[in-house]
Amino acid sequence: MDMVNCKKSGFVKKVTTDRNKIIALLKSAQRKEEASNSLPLSFIDSKITLLYDSLRILLEVLALKNSLKIYNHECYTAFLKEIINESRLGDEFDKFRKLRNALNYYGKEINVKEAQAVLIRMKNFIKRIRELN
């Protein structure tokens, strides 16, 4: 889905920037990342889900700083590609979104080696989004 369709569908709306909300969201993202880091690798689904939540919240902050509210995770991909001009990050986020959905909704299992690689990629993604914020 592209930004035009996201806006037409009501999944992206113009908003005024709310500094207090941004501060609260940044704290929430940090707590989720810390919670993920505190879990042992045996809780891999939870670690990945928490990191995904953290990075999605950081994307929400980035969108708010661009006066946008995004109501659909797929539209964050379009936001990264079309508004932020970071196509690679958009593709990477979409992979994380699909993996998280597969783990949470379809019972996908992931081996430890693959999980460790995903966690590293997610942490690098979070670092990059923080740099953009």
C-alpha positions in Angstrom: 0.0 0.0 0.0 1.3 3.4 -0.9 0.8 6.7 1.0 -1.9 7.9 -1.4 -4.0 4.8 -0.6 -3.1 4.9 3.1 -4.5 8.5 3.2 -7.6 7.7 1.0 -8.3 4.7 3.3 -8.1 6.9 6.4 -5.0 5.0 7.7 -2.9 8.2 7.7 -4.1 11.6 8.9 -2.6 15.0 9.5 -2.3 15.9 13.2 -0.7 18.6 15.2 2.6 17.7 16.9 2.1 16.9 20.6 5.4 17.2 22.5 4.0 15.5 25.7 2.7 12.6 23.7 6.1 12.2 22.0 7.9 12.2 25.3 5.5 9.5 26.7 5.9 7.4 23.6 9.7 7.5 23.7 9.5 6.3 27.4 7.2 3.5 26.4 9.5 2.4 23.5 12.4 2.4 25.9 10.6 0.3 28.5 9.6 -2.3 25.9 13.1 -2.5 24.6 14.4 -3.0 28.1 11.8 -5.6 28.8 12.9 -7.5 25.7 16.5 -7.3 26.7 15.7 -8.7 30.1 14.1 -11.9 28.9 16.1 -15.0 28.3 16.4 -16.3 24.7 14.0 -19.1 25.5 11.2 -16.4 25.4 12.1 -15.5 21.8 8.6 -14.8 20.6 8.1 -12.3 23.4 11.5 -10.8 22.9 10.8 -10.2 19.2 7.2 -8.9 19.9 8.5 -6.4 22.5 11.2 -5.2 20.2 8.7 -4.9 17.4 6.4 -2.8 19.6 9.3 -0.6 20.6 10.3 0.1 17.0 6.7 0.6 15.9 6.3 3.2 18.7 9.5 4.9 17.5 8.0 5.1 14.0 4.9 6.6 15.5 7.1 9.3 17.1 8.8 9.9 13.7 5.4 10.2 12.1 4.1 12.6 14.7 7.2 14.8 14.2 6.1 14.9 10.6 2.5 15.9 11.7 1.1 12.4 10.8 -0.9 9.8 12.7 -0.6 6.3 11.1 -3.3 3.8 12.0 -2.0 0.8 10.0 1.3 -1.0 10.3 1.6 -1.5 6.5 1.4 2.3 6.1 4.5 2.7 8.2 6.3 0.9 5.4 5.0 3.5 2.9 5.8 6.3 5.3 9.4 5.2 5.5 9.7 4.8 1.8 7.8 7.8 0.6 8.0 10.5 3.3 11.3 9.7 5.0 12.9 8.4 1.7 14.4 5.3 3.4 13.3 2.5 1.1 15.6 0.0 2.7 14.2 0.7 6.2 10.7 0.4 4.8 11.5 -3.1 3.4 13.2 -4.1 6.7 10.2 -2.9 8.7 7.8 -4.9 6.5 9.9 -8.0 7.1 9.7 -7.5 10.9 5.9 -6.9 10.6 5.4 -10.1 8.7 7.6 -12.1 11.1 5.8 -10.7 14.2 2.4 -11.5 12.6 3.6 -15.0 11.8 4.8 -15.6 15.4 1.8 -14.0 17.1 -1.1 -15.1 14.8 0.0 -18.1 12.9 2.1 -20.1 15.4 5.4 -19.8 13.4 8.4 -21.1 15.3 11.8 -19.7 14.9 15.1 -21.4 15.8 17.6 -19.8 18.1 20.2 -18.9 15.4 17.6 -17.2 13.2 16.1 -15.5 16.3 19.5 -14.0 17.3 20.0 -12.7 13.8 16.5 -11.1 13.8 17.1 -9.5 17.2 20.4 -7.9 16.0 18.7 -6.6 12.9 15.8 -5.2 15.0 18.2 -3.5 17.4 20.1 -1.9 14.5 16.8 -0.8 13.0 15.8 0.8 16.3 19.1 2.6 16.5 18.7 4.0 13.0 15.1 5.2 13.7 16.4 6.9 16.9 18.9 8.7 14.7 16.1 9.9 12.4 14.1 11.1 15.4 
